[in-house]
Amino acid sequence: MDIAIALAAALLFALGSVLQQKAGLDAPDATAGSSSGLLLRMARQPIWLAGIAADALGFVGQAVALTIGRLAVVQPILATAMVFALPLGHRLTAQRVTRSDVGAAVLVTAALVAFLTIADPSGGRDDAPLGDWLVLGAVVAGVSVPLTLASLRARPAIKATLLGIVTGILFGVSAALTKAVGDAITTDVIGVLADWHLYALIAVGYISMTFNQLALTTGVLAPALAASMALDPITSVVIATTMLEESLHEDAAGIAATLAALAAMIAGMAILARTSGGKAASKPGSGTALGSAPLTAPADG
């Protein structure tokens, strides 16, 4: 059940991404100005709001899947949003789907099936002690702050990559917090309002959305997409197998095969990101190139 719900969430995230991309193509001026008010300016576009609504429904599905499933399984499944985005992007924003895109989509799907089959997940817990969360926060800050500072003076391609890495890491942390909040809701719906996990999730979620938009607004879309989509499942698997004590396999050969399947899936996503970022997809009836408008990656965090 958790796998089916996660796939549905991935489809909704893909729809949200394409609608937000279309909003950027329809009104590129909305991305002009300071980054602090970027999301507020985009919120004036009905199509962007529809994309956010799809993302919100996807988040609900993600939360349910994480509550009943395992973080190390659900987050990699959400990577299929890149695959679902292909036909949706072709339909709504006239993006061309090449043989390379199809091949990469097949690779991602096959690798995901292999990952789920080989991983054989077991054990795990829904939450971790506060001390573990504080250590995670310190590590994330220790990595994210220097990368953000380095991006300030970096050329566009490097800036997109650095901000994409931060985005992916934050998506992974958001997923872990979502799992904790989902478990708290099943225990005490009212009590969750006094749970720090909820407010941490809101804060990390908003920050990750902002970083995501900033990374993609650089105009160099491929590295931003590849970095964020790769670091999300990697971060999630690391958190799951350390903080949440999830076990993906019992023996060394199984672990190696599981990691190989995950690596193949990430490679497929990188190919999709590269081709999506490089092609001159345009809004039907206009000459607006994709490279000049913000593309929002699946916000599966």
Residue frames as qw, qx, qy, qz and C-alpha x, y, z in Angstrom:
[[0.000, 0.884, 0.468, 0.000, 0.00, 0.00, 0.00],
 [0.308, -0.786, 0.084, 0.530, 2.78, 2.46, 0.88],
 [0.399, -0.121, 0.587, 0.694, 4.40, 1.89, -2.55],
 [0.184, 0.612, 0.669, 0.379, 1.13, 2.59, -4.41],
 [0.154, -0.929, -0.285, 0.178, 0.50, 5.75, -2.39],
 [0.410, -0.587, 0.288, 0.636, 4.09, 6.92, -2.95],
 [0.359, 0.180, 0.654, 0.641, 3.68, 6.43, -6.72],
 [0.042, 0.817, 0.544, 0.187, 0.46, 8.48, -6.65],
 [0.310, -0.859, -0.045, 0.405, 2.28, 11.19, -4.72],
 [0.454, -0.264, 0.476, 0.705, 5.08, 11.17, -7.31],
 [0.250, 0.523, 0.648, 0.493, 2.51, 11.70, -10.07],
 [0.131, -0.926, -0.352, 0.029, 1.04, 14.67, -8.20],
 [0.433, -0.670, 0.186, 0.573, 4.49, 16.14, -7.60],
 [0.424, 0.066, 0.586, 0.687, 5.23, 15.82, -11.33],
 [0.099, 0.755, 0.563, 0.321, 1.97, 17.60, -12.20],
 [0.297, -0.901, -0.154, 0.277, 2.77, 20.33, -9.72],
 [0.500, -0.404, 0.355, 0.679, 6.23, 20.77, -11.22],
 [0.326, 0.322, 0.616, 0.640, 4.96, 21.09, -14.78],
 [0.051, -0.869, -0.470, -0.149, 2.23, 23.55, -13.79],
 [0.384, -0.815, 0.020, 0.433, 4.76, 25.69, -11.91],
 [0.468, -0.133, 0.500, 0.717, 7.05, 25.55, -14.94],
 [0.203, 0.606, 0.614, 0.463, 4.17, 26.65, -17.17],
 [0.202, -0.925, -0.281, 0.159, 3.51, 29.56, -14.84],
 [0.438, -0.586, 0.267, 0.627, 7.11, 30.66, -15.28],
 [0.366, 0.167, 0.631, 0.663, 6.81, 30.39, -19.06],
 [0.042, 0.775, 0.578, 0.252, 3.55, 32.35, -19.07],
 [0.178, -0.969, -0.044, -0.166, 4.85, 35.14, -16.79],
 [0.780, 0.138, -0.260, 0.552, 8.67, 35.22, -16.76],
 [0.047, 0.657, -0.165, 0.734, 8.64, 38.73, -15.24],
 [0.731, -0.617, -0.105, -0.272, 7.40, 37.20, -11.97],
 [0.890, -0.183, -0.143, 0.392, 10.91, 35.91, -11.32],
 [0.377, 0.569, -0.127, 0.719, 12.47, 39.35, -11.56],
 [0.377, -0.779, 0.103, -0.490, 13.43, 41.23, -8.42],
 [0.169, -0.551, 0.724, -0.379, 14.75, 40.18, -5.03],
 [0.444, 0.015, -0.894, -0.058, 14.77, 36.53, -3.99],
 [0.074, 0.052, 0.722, -0.686, 13.09, 37.32, -0.66],
 [0.524, 0.321, 0.304, -0.728, 9.73, 37.96, -2.33],
 [0.170, 0.226, -0.813, -0.509, 10.07, 35.38, -5.10],
 [0.016, -0.275, -0.961, 0.037, 7.41, 32.97, -3.81],
 [0.180, 0.589, 0.471, -0.631, 4.96, 35.82, -3.15],
 [0.274, 0.496, -0.346, -0.748, 5.32, 37.10, -6.72],
 [0.167, 0.063, -0.922, -0.343, 4.86, 33.62, -8.14],
 [0.105, 0.359, 0.850, -0.372, 1.74, 33.21, -5.97],
 [0.337, 0.493, 0.085, -0.798, 0.00, 35.82, -8.13],
 [0.363, 0.265, -0.704, -0.550, -0.10, 33.31, -10.99],
 [0.823, -0.073, 0.183, -0.532, -3.18, 31.00, -10.89],
 [0.872, 0.282, -0.398, -0.041, -1.34, 28.23, -12.72],
 [0.283, 0.435, -0.695, 0.498, 1.48, 28.39, -10.17],
 [0.492, -0.255, 0.492, -0.671, -1.08, 28.12, -7.37],
 [0.925, 0.101, -0.096, -0.352, -2.60, 25.10, -9.11],
 [0.666, 0.394, -0.591, 0.229, 0.87, 23.59, -9.18],
 [0.066, -0.382, 0.659, -0.644, 1.27, 24.27, -5.48],
 [0.764, -0.117, 0.222, -0.594, -2.12, 22.63, -4.85],
 [0.906, 0.226, -0.347, -0.088, -0.96, 19.52, -6.72],
 [0.378, 0.428, -0.665, 0.482, 2.24, 19.59, -4.65],
 [0.411, -0.336, 0.483, -0.696, 0.15, 19.87, -1.49],
 [0.922, 0.003, 0.015, -0.386, -1.90, 16.79, -2.43],
 [0.761, 0.370, -0.501, 0.180, 1.33, 15.02, -3.28],
 [0.044, 0.468, -0.639, 0.609, 2.69, 15.96, 0.12],
 [0.727, -0.224, 0.302, -0.575, -0.38, 14.45, 1.79],
 [0.955, 0.183, -0.202, -0.119, 0.22, 11.24, -0.14],
 [0.496, 0.488, -0.584, 0.418, 3.90, 11.33, 0.78],
 [0.296, -0.447, 0.538, -0.651, 3.03, 11.84, 4.45],
 [0.895, -0.091, 0.143, -0.413, 0.64, 8.87, 4.44],
 [0.871, 0.335, -0.350, 0.088, 3.19, 6.68, 2.65],
 [0.278, 0.515, -0.606, 0.539, 5.92, 7.67, 5.11],
 [0.546, -0.392, 0.405, -0.619, 3.64, 7.06, 8.07],
 [0.941, -0.030, 0.212, -0.264, 2.85, 3.48, 7.05],
 [0.890, 0.381, -0.120, 0.221, 6.09, 2.76, 5.20],
 [0.718, -0.425, 0.059, 0.548, 9.82, 3.26, 5.51],
 [0.045, 0.895, -0.137, -0.423, 11.75, 6.41, 4.66],
 [0.277, -0.454, 0.712, 0.459, 14.45, 4.50, 2.75],
 [0.358, 0.306, 0.841, 0.265, 11.77, 3.04, 0.46],
 [0.223, 0.826, 0.484, -0.183, 9.27, 5.88, 0.03],
 [0.035, -0.829, 0.175, 0.530, 11.71, 8.66, -0.90],
 [0.239, -0.255, 0.749, 0.562, 13.42, 6.75, -3.74],
 [0.304, 0.510, 0.794, 0.127, 9.96, 5.93, -5.13],
 [0.119, 0.877, 0.262, -0.384, 9.14, 9.63, -5.24],
 [0.233, -0.484, 0.500, 0.679, 12.04, 10.03, -7.66],
 [0.349, 0.340, 0.797, 0.358, 9.73, 8.63, -10.34],
 [0.168, 0.832, 0.292, -0.440, 8.19, 12.11, -10.45],
 [0.064, -0.569, 0.499, 0.651, 10.90, 12.85, -13.04],
 [0.173, 0.092, 0.904, 0.379, 9.50, 10.05, -15.19],
 [0.163, 0.683, 0.697, -0.143, 5.88, 11.15, -14.82],
 [0.002, 0.750, 0.018, -0.661, 6.92, 14.72, -15.69],
 [0.238, -0.159, 0.684, 0.671, 7.92, 13.69, -19.23],
 [0.083, 0.481, 0.774, 0.402, 4.45, 13.12, -20.74],
 [0.118, -0.831, -0.456, 0.295, 2.93, 15.88, -18.61],
 [0.216, -0.616, 0.203, 0.729, 5.58, 18.35, -19.75],
 [0.196, 0.065, 0.727, 0.655, 5.09, 17.31, -23.36],
 [0.002, 0.647, 0.741, 0.180, 1.35, 17.89, -23.06],
 [0.193, -0.882, -0.363, 0.233, 1.27, 21.13, -21.05],
 [0.174, -0.842, 0.207, 0.466, 4.46, 22.98, -22.05],
 [0.735, 0.663, -0.107, -0.095, 5.26, 21.42, -25.45],
 [0.313, -0.670, 0.662, 0.121, 8.52, 19.89, -24.24],
 [0.713, 0.398, -0.523, -0.243, 10.07, 17.40, -26.65],
 [0.806, -0.366, 0.451, -0.116, 10.53, 13.84, -25.40],
 [0.396, 0.637, -0.631, -0.200, 13.63, 12.27, -26.97],
 [0.879, 0.046, -0.474, -0.008, 14.88, 8.70, -27.13],
 [0.349, 0.296, -0.618, 0.639, 17.39, 9.64, -24.45],
 [0.437, -0.293, 0.298, -0.796, 14.52, 10.74, -22.21],
 [0.895, -0.078, -0.187, -0.396, 12.66, 7.47, -22.76],
 [0.749, 0.204, -0.571, 0.269, 15.79, 5.42, -22.15],
 [0.092, 0.321, -0.564, 0.756, 16.54, 7.32, -18.94],
 [0.644, -0.240, 0.133, -0.714, 12.95, 6.88, -17.79],
 [0.919, 0.012, -0.368, -0.140, 13.20, 3.12, -18.37],
 [0.522, 0.284, -0.612, 0.522, 16.49, 3.06, -16.44],
 [0.233, -0.329, 0.432, -0.807, 14.97, 4.89, -13.49],
 [0.814, -0.150, -0.030, -0.560, 11.94, 2.60, -13.44],
 [0.877, 0.118, -0.462, 0.059, 13.97, -0.62, -13.76],
 [0.348, 0.326, -0.599, 0.643, 16.46, 0.52, -11.13],
 [0.450, -0.326, 0.305, -0.773, 13.63, 1.42, -8.77],
 [0.919, -0.086, -0.194, -0.333, 12.06, -2.03, -9.19],
 [0.741, 0.219, -0.539, 0.335, 15.45, -3.61, -8.53],
 [0.029, 0.403, -0.500, 0.766, 15.99, -1.41, -5.47],
 [0.662, -0.274, 0.184, -0.673, 12.62, -2.32, -3.96],
 [0.942, 0.036, -0.296, -0.156, 13.14, -6.01, -4.74],
 [0.686, 0.260, -0.514, 0.444, 16.70, -6.30, -3.46],
 [0.076, -0.572, 0.371, -0.728, 16.58, -3.89, -0.51],
 [0.629, -0.329, -0.704, 0.028, 14.32, -6.12, 1.58],
 [0.069, -0.538, 0.305, -0.783, 13.74, -3.34, 4.16],
 [0.655, -0.438, -0.614, 0.052, 13.17, -4.28, 7.76],
 [0.487, -0.394, -0.420, 0.657, 13.13, -2.77, 11.25],
 [0.133, 0.413, 0.135, 0.891, 13.24, 0.94, 11.83],
 [0.152, -0.554, -0.613, 0.542, 11.47, 3.45, 14.03],
 [0.186, 0.829, 0.457, 0.264, 9.23, 6.44, 13.34],
 [0.091, -0.966, 0.100, -0.221, 11.25, 8.96, 15.33],
 [0.703, 0.187, -0.416, 0.546, 14.66, 9.46, 16.92],
 [0.475, -0.624, -0.362, 0.504, 15.82, 11.03, 20.20],
 [0.091, 0.988, 0.093, -0.085, 16.04, 14.82, 20.25],
 [0.433, -0.676, 0.437, 0.406, 19.82, 14.62, 20.53],
 [0.579, 0.122, 0.667, 0.454, 20.01, 12.79, 17.20],
 [0.310, 0.836, 0.418, 0.176, 17.88, 15.45, 15.54],
 [0.179, -0.948, 0.124, 0.232, 20.14, 18.18, 16.92],
 [0.532, -0.369, 0.591, 0.481, 23.19, 16.40, 15.54],
 [0.497, 0.475, 0.629, 0.362, 21.44, 16.09, 12.16],
 [0.113, 0.967, 0.230, -0.011, 20.58, 19.79, 12.23],
 [0.346, -0.793, 0.337, 0.372, 24.19, 20.70, 13.00],
 [0.560, -0.073, 0.671, 0.480, 25.48, 18.50, 10.17],
 [0.390, 0.695, 0.547, 0.257, 22.98, 19.88, 7.68],
 [0.040, -0.991, -0.033, 0.126, 23.79, 23.47, 8.69],
 [0.492, -0.603, 0.464, 0.424, 27.50, 22.71, 8.56],
 [0.506, 0.148, 0.683, 0.506, 27.13, 21.54, 4.97],
 [0.256, 0.771, 0.551, 0.194, 24.42, 23.91, 3.72],
 [0.144, -0.938, -0.057, 0.311, 25.72, 27.24, 5.02],
 [0.366, -0.501, 0.504, 0.601, 29.15, 27.02, 3.34],
 [0.387, 0.301, 0.742, 0.458, 27.56, 25.81, 0.09],
 [0.118, 0.882, 0.456, 0.000, 25.10, 28.72, 0.16],
 [0.225, -0.856, 0.151, 0.441, 27.85, 31.26, 0.82],
 [0.434, -0.238, 0.647, 0.580, 29.98, 29.76, -1.94],
 [0.374, 0.546, 0.695, 0.279, 27.07, 30.07, -4.38],
 [0.020, 0.879, 0.241, -0.412, 26.80, 33.83, -3.91],
 [0.058, 0.787, -0.384, -0.479, 29.77, 34.57, -6.16],
 [0.521, -0.066, 0.801, 0.287, 29.79, 31.42, -8.26],
 [0.233, 0.170, -0.546, -0.787, 29.06, 31.34, -11.98],
 [0.701, -0.024, -0.035, -0.712, 25.52, 30.19, -12.86],
 [0.790, 0.089, -0.587, -0.154, 26.26, 26.49, -13.46],
 [0.394, 0.103, -0.740, 0.535, 28.19, 26.11, -10.19],
 [0.293, -0.120, 0.353, -0.880, 25.61, 28.19, -8.33],
 [0.770, -0.038, -0.260, -0.581, 22.77, 26.00, -9.61],
 [0.713, 0.071, -0.688, 0.116, 24.65, 22.87, -8.52],
 [0.190, 0.129, -0.651, 0.723, 25.46, 24.18, -5.04],
 [0.464, -0.064, 0.231, -0.853, 21.92, 25.40, -4.40],
 [0.789, 0.029, -0.451, -0.417, 20.55, 22.14, -5.85],
 [0.517, 0.088, -0.780, 0.342, 22.65, 20.14, -3.38],
 [0.107, -0.054, 0.540, -0.833, 21.29, 22.17, -0.47],
 [0.645, -0.003, -0.112, -0.756, 17.74, 21.73, -1.80],
 [0.746, 0.049, -0.643, -0.166, 18.11, 17.96, -2.05],
 [0.318, 0.067, -0.758, 0.566, 19.52, 17.69, 1.46],
 [0.297, -0.009, 0.365, -0.882, 16.66, 19.76, 2.85],
 [0.722, 0.006, -0.370, -0.584, 14.12, 17.64, 0.96],
 [0.624, 0.028, -0.769, 0.134, 15.55, 14.56, 2.66],
 [0.090, 0.001, -0.638, 0.765, 15.35, 16.17, 6.09],
 [0.501, -0.014, 0.017, -0.865, 11.78, 17.29, 5.37],
 [0.724, -0.019, -0.604, -0.333, 10.83, 13.71, 4.54],
 [0.446, -0.030, -0.782, 0.435, 12.22, 12.45, 7.85],
 [0.139, 0.044, 0.421, -0.895, 10.32, 15.16, 9.74],
 [0.607, -0.013, -0.303, -0.735, 7.17, 14.33, 7.77],
 [0.637, -0.066, -0.768, -0.019, 7.42, 10.71, 8.91],
 [0.233, -0.087, -0.681, 0.689, 7.75, 11.83, 12.54],
 [0.335, 0.056, 0.142, -0.930, 4.79, 14.22, 12.26],
 [0.643, -0.027, -0.545, -0.537, 2.67, 11.58, 10.54],
 [0.521, -0.126, -0.810, 0.238, 3.31, 9.13, 13.36],
 [0.031, -0.098, -0.509, 0.855, 2.46, 11.81, 15.95],
 [0.478, -0.009, -0.164, -0.863, -0.84, 12.55, 14.19],
 [0.659, -0.110, -0.695, -0.268, -1.89, 8.89, 14.32],
 [0.428, -0.166, -0.734, 0.501, -1.24, 8.94, 18.06],
 [0.119, -0.665, -0.477, 0.563, -2.69, 12.31, 19.06],
 [0.350, 0.655, 0.425, 0.518, -4.19, 14.64, 16.45],
 [0.184, -0.961, -0.115, -0.172, -4.50, 17.60, 18.82],
 [0.684, -0.632, 0.170, 0.323, -1.23, 16.96, 20.61],
 [0.719, 0.263, 0.264, 0.587, 0.73, 17.28, 17.36],
 [0.116, 0.911, 0.128, 0.374, 0.17, 21.04, 17.58],
 [0.449, -0.853, 0.263, -0.042, 2.51, 21.08, 20.57],
 [0.902, -0.073, 0.274, 0.326, 5.07, 18.83, 18.86],
 [0.156, -0.749, 0.327, 0.555, 8.28, 20.56, 17.76],
 [0.478, 0.037, 0.749, 0.458, 8.53, 18.26, 14.73],
 [0.337, 0.758, 0.555, 0.059, 5.57, 20.05, 13.12],
 [0.023, 0.973, -0.016, -0.229, 7.13, 23.50, 13.33],
 [0.400, -0.496, 0.613, 0.468, 10.53, 22.21, 12.27],
 [0.500, 0.325, 0.738, 0.317, 8.83, 20.65, 9.24],
 [0.245, 0.910, 0.330, -0.049, 7.12, 23.93, 8.33],
 [0.166, -0.876, 0.289, 0.349, 10.39, 25.85, 8.63],
 [0.435, -0.294, 0.732, 0.435, 12.50, 23.33, 6.71],
 [0.488, 0.522, 0.681, 0.160, 9.76, 22.93, 4.10],
 [0.206, 0.956, 0.148, -0.145, 9.60, 26.67, 3.39],
 [0.242, -0.754, 0.482, 0.375, 13.36, 27.01, 3.28],
 [0.522, -0.038, 0.776, 0.352, 13.70, 24.04, 0.92],
 [0.446, 0.730, 0.514, 0.066, 11.05, 25.49, -1.43],
 [0.044, 0.964, -0.102, -0.241, 12.90, 28.80, -1.50],
 [0.362, -0.536, 0.660, 0.381, 16.25, 27.14, -2.22],
 [0.573, 0.292, 0.735, 0.214, 14.60, 25.04, -4.91],
 [0.361, 0.879, 0.310, -0.012, 13.20, 28.10, -6.67],
 [0.123, -0.893, 0.324, 0.288, 16.50, 29.98, -6.33],
 [0.526, -0.274, 0.722, 0.356, 18.48, 27.09, -7.78],
 [0.510, 0.445, 0.688, 0.261, 16.21, 26.77, -10.79],
 [0.187, 0.952, 0.191, -0.150, 15.92, 30.51, -11.33],
 [0.393, -0.579, 0.448, 0.556, 19.65, 30.61, -12.18],
 [0.603, 0.631, -0.197, -0.446, 18.58, 29.51, -15.65],
 [0.304, 0.427, -0.848, -0.076, 21.02, 26.59, -15.66],
 [0.793, -0.226, 0.053, -0.563, 18.42, 23.95, -14.97],
 [0.849, 0.154, -0.504, -0.026, 20.18, 20.64, -15.54],
 [0.410, 0.226, -0.692, 0.549, 22.68, 20.77, -12.65],
 [0.368, -0.253, 0.367, -0.816, 20.04, 22.18, -10.31],
 [0.864, -0.048, -0.131, -0.483, 17.63, 19.34, -11.08],
 [0.781, 0.205, -0.574, 0.135, 20.30, 16.64, -11.04],
 [0.197, 0.315, -0.645, 0.668, 21.78, 17.78, -7.74],
 [0.495, -0.206, 0.345, -0.771, 18.48, 18.14, -5.88],
 [0.892, 0.029, -0.176, -0.415, 16.94, 14.92, -7.24],
 [0.707, 0.245, -0.621, 0.234, 20.09, 12.93, -6.41],
 [0.116, 0.300, -0.629, 0.708, 20.70, 14.31, -2.92],
 [0.648, -0.270, 0.081, -0.708, 17.09, 13.81, -1.81],
 [0.949, -0.100, -0.246, -0.167, 17.07, 9.97, -1.89],
 [0.614, 0.295, -0.545, 0.490, 20.71, 9.80, -0.78],
 [0.130, -0.386, 0.441, -0.800, 20.00, 11.98, 2.26],
 [0.778, -0.238, -0.001, -0.581, 16.84, 10.02, 3.01],
 [0.908, 0.046, -0.413, 0.053, 18.59, 6.65, 2.89],
 [0.391, 0.333, -0.555, 0.654, 21.40, 7.95, 5.13],
 [0.379, -0.343, 0.330, -0.794, 18.93, 9.31, 7.69],
 [0.875, -0.129, -0.174, -0.433, 16.83, 6.15, 7.50],
 [0.874, 0.086, -0.442, 0.183, 19.73, 3.77, 8.08],
 [0.352, 0.246, -0.520, 0.738, 21.33, 5.84, 10.84],
 [0.257, -0.194, 0.341, -0.883, 18.81, 7.87, 12.82],
 [0.759, -0.045, 0.020, -0.649, 15.74, 5.73, 12.14],
 [0.402, -0.333, 0.849, -0.083, 17.62, 2.41, 12.28],
 [0.849, 0.383, 0.078, -0.356, 16.09, 1.01, 9.08],
 [0.478, -0.355, 0.747, 0.296, 17.91, -1.98, 7.59],
 [0.572, 0.524, -0.282, -0.564, 17.98, -2.41, 3.82],
 [0.859, 0.235, -0.444, -0.097, 19.61, -5.85, 3.69],
 [0.837, -0.531, 0.136, -0.003, 21.33, -8.40, 5.89],
 [0.834, -0.137, 0.274, 0.459, 24.47, -9.33, 3.94],
 [0.233, -0.571, 0.290, 0.732, 27.24, -7.37, 2.18],
 [0.215, 0.122, 0.750, 0.613, 26.30, -8.60, -1.31],
 [0.023, 0.728, 0.681, 0.080, 22.70, -7.49, -0.83],
 [0.181, -0.822, -0.127, 0.525, 23.79, -4.08, 0.43],
 [0.264, -0.336, 0.509, 0.747, 26.12, -3.65, -2.57],
 [0.145, 0.370, 0.788, 0.469, 23.35, -4.61, -5.00],
 [0.067, -0.825, -0.531, 0.183, 20.93, -2.24, -3.28],
 [0.203, -0.730, 0.102, 0.644, 23.37, 0.66, -3.52],
 [0.256, -0.078, 0.673, 0.689, 24.08, -0.19, -7.16],
 [0.091, 0.615, 0.743, 0.249, 20.36, -0.05, -7.96],
 [0.138, -0.873, -0.282, 0.372, 20.08, 3.29, -6.16],
 [0.282, -0.506, 0.369, 0.727, 23.10, 4.61, -8.08],
 [0.221, 0.223, 0.757, 0.572, 21.56, 3.49, -11.39],
 [0.005, 0.794, 0.608, 0.000, 18.32, 5.25, -10.52],
 [0.209, -0.814, -0.022, 0.542, 20.18, 8.47, -9.67],
 [0.308, -0.221, 0.582, 0.720, 22.12, 8.20, -12.94],
 [0.161, 0.516, 0.752, 0.378, 18.85, 7.95, -14.84],
 [0.099, -0.890, -0.383, 0.226, 17.53, 11.02, -13.05],
 [0.309, -0.605, 0.249, 0.691, 20.71, 12.92, -13.91],
 [0.261, 0.117, 0.701, 0.654, 20.20, 12.09, -17.60],
 [0.022, 0.742, 0.651, 0.156, 16.59, 13.28, -17.43],
 [0.236, -0.841, -0.159, 0.460, 17.67, 16.45, -15.66],
 [0.340, -0.358, 0.436, 0.752, 20.36, 17.15, -18.25],
 [0.166, 0.317, 0.723, 0.591, 18.05, 16.69, -21.23],
 [0.095, -0.818, -0.567, 0.028, 15.20, 18.60, -19.57],
 [0.286, -0.784, -0.030, 0.550, 17.53, 21.47, -18.77],
 [0.339, -0.306, 0.500, 0.736, 19.17, 21.60, -22.16],
 [0.253, 0.424, 0.739, 0.459, 16.31, 21.46, -24.63],
 [0.071, 0.020, -0.029, -0.997, 14.54, 24.54, -25.86],
 [0.052, -0.540, -0.839, -0.023, 11.06, 23.61, -24.80],
 [0.037, -0.059, 0.006, -0.998, 8.69, 26.50, -25.16],
 [0.375, 0.379, 0.581, -0.615, 5.18, 27.51, -24.34],
 [0.422, 0.453, 0.722, 0.308, 2.80, 26.66, -27.20],
 [0.219, 0.870, 0.372, 0.238, 2.49, 29.62, -29.53],
 [0.188, -0.966, 0.164, 0.063, 5.43, 31.54, -28.11],
 [0.685, 0.537, -0.391, 0.299, 9.16, 31.70, -28.46],
 [0.426, -0.752, 0.386, -0.323, 9.92, 31.63, -24.77],
 [0.624, 0.311, -0.705, 0.132, 12.78, 29.22, -24.15],
 [0.805, -0.487, -0.339, 0.011, 12.82, 27.00, -21.13],
 [0.667, 0.018, -0.281, 0.690, 16.27, 28.20, -20.27],
 [0.065, 0.355, -0.086, 0.929, 14.96, 31.70, -19.57],
 [0.609, -0.467, -0.109, -0.632, 12.14, 30.65, -17.28],
 [0.276, -0.422, 0.760, -0.409, 12.11, 28.95, -13.89],
 [0.723, -0.049, -0.633, -0.273, 11.47, 25.24, -13.86],
 [0.511, -0.502, 0.490, -0.497, 10.41, 23.88, -10.51],
 [0.338, 0.195, -0.920, -0.022, 11.59, 20.36, -9.83],
 [0.666, -0.421, -0.568, -0.237, 9.27, 17.87, -8.13],
 [0.162, -0.599, 0.443, -0.647, 9.08, 19.14, -4.57],
 [0.833, -0.214, -0.493, -0.133, 9.11, 15.69, -3.00],
 [0.354, 0.229, -0.635, 0.647, 10.36, 16.79, 0.35]]
